[in-house]
C-alpha cells in the first residue's frame, strides 16, 4: 500500500512500480488523482488491485483540477481496477454529499473516516470528545443516504460507540454489521503486527495512523520480536483515557480489563458492544498527531 503525501510525485515512482510488477506484487494506491497521463498509463491491472481517490470535496477547486480528476477516474474505471472514494466525516458540514453524488454517478465505493487532528487547522481532540453525538448523527445520515442511492460504503477508522444512541446503533447494525468498528485492530487479540507500517527509511510504526517512531525493520529477527517490542508501546497508549469525561465510563473500563489480561485479550471479540476503545488511537495522548 503506497501512502503519502502524494506517492505519485515521488521521483522514482515509476521505477517502484516496475519493481513491484516484476515481483508480481499486488499494489494498493492512495492518491489525490492529479497525476498526468504518463503516470496514468503505467497503472495496470492485475498488479494495481485498488486505488483510493482522495477528492477535495467542499473546496474551491479549479476547472483543471476537476478535469484531471475525472479524466483519471474514468480511464482507470475502464481498466477495471477497483476504485474507492475517500470521504471525511467532520460532524458539521454537508461536504460529504458531493462525495456521495460522485460515487453514485460513477458507481464507486466510499471509504469514510472521521476527521483527524491536524487534518484541518481548526480541529482539536476536544472538539470530537466534547460533542461526539454530532458525529454520530452525521455518520447515520451518511450511511442512510448511501443506502438510498445504492452506494456501497463503510467507515474506515474506528469510531466512539458513545457517538450513537442505542437506537442509532441498532439502525446501523441492521444496514450492515461491518459498516462501523469501535475497536481498532491495533493489538487486537494480542497481535501488535496486524497493521505494522514500514517507512521508506525502513523505520517502523505500529500502524500508519499511529505515529510513534520505532526501530528499523532490520532490528527485528522475526514477527514475534516485532510483537514483543510493540506490545508495551501500544498498551501504554491504549490505556490512556482519551478525555477526562471517560474516566468513569463502564465500556472503557471493560476495555481496560481486557487488555490487562492476556487470557481475555486472546478471546476478545471485535463486535462486543459492551466493550469500547472509545475511538481511534489517533486521539490519544502519546500518539503523535496526524500532520
Secondary structure, DSSP 8 states (H G I E B T S, - for coil): -B-SS-GGGSTTHHHHHHHHHHTT--EEEEE-S---HHHHTT--TTTEEEEEEE--TTS---HHHHHHHHHHHHHHHHTT-EEEEEEEE-SS--THHHHHHHHHHHT-EEEEEE--BTTBTT--HHHHHH-HHHHHHHHHHHHHHHHHTT--EEE-S---GGGS-HHHHHHHHHH-TTS--SS-STTGGG-TTTT-EE-TTSEEESBTTBB--EEEGGG-SSHHHHHHHHHHHHHHHHTS-SSGGGTT-HHHHHHHHHHT-HHHHHT--TT-TT----S-GGGSTTSB---
